[in-house]
Amino acid sequence: MGKGDRRTKRGKIFQGTTGKYRPKKKKKTTKPANAENK
């Protein structure tokens, strides 16, 4: 239940992996800049 445990959030951060306890953050989709200026 520490850094070596892949099933915990702390372990995921230490391993540098993602999964159920540490999901990947989705990139926000931005609108094109020229669409707002019309």
C-alpha positions in Angstrom: 0.0 0.0 0.0 2.8 2.4 -0.8 4.8 3.6 -3.7 5.5 0.1 -5.0 1.8 -0.8 -5.2 0.5 -0.2 -8.7 -3.1 -0.4 -7.6 -2.9 2.8 -5.6 -2.9 6.4 -6.7 0.5 7.0 -5.0 1.9 3.9 -6.7 0.6 5.1 -10.1 2.3 8.5 -9.6 5.6 6.8 -8.7 5.4 4.4 -11.6 4.3 7.2 -14.0 1.3 5.2 -15.2 -2.4 5.8 -15.5 -5.5 3.7 -14.8 -8.7 3.4 -12.8 -7.3 5.2 -9.7 -5.3 7.7 -11.7 -7.1 8.4 -15.0 -5.6 10.4 -17.8 -6.7 14.0 -18.0 -8.5 14.6 -21.3 -7.2 17.5 -23.4 -9.7 20.4 -23.7 -10.7 21.0 -27.3 -10.4 24.7 -28.1 -12.4 26.4 -30.9 -10.4 28.0 -33.7 -9.5 31.7 -33.0 -11.0 33.0 -36.2 -14.5 31.6 -35.4 -15.0 34.0 -32.6 -13.9 37.2 -34.4 -16.6 37.0 -37.2 
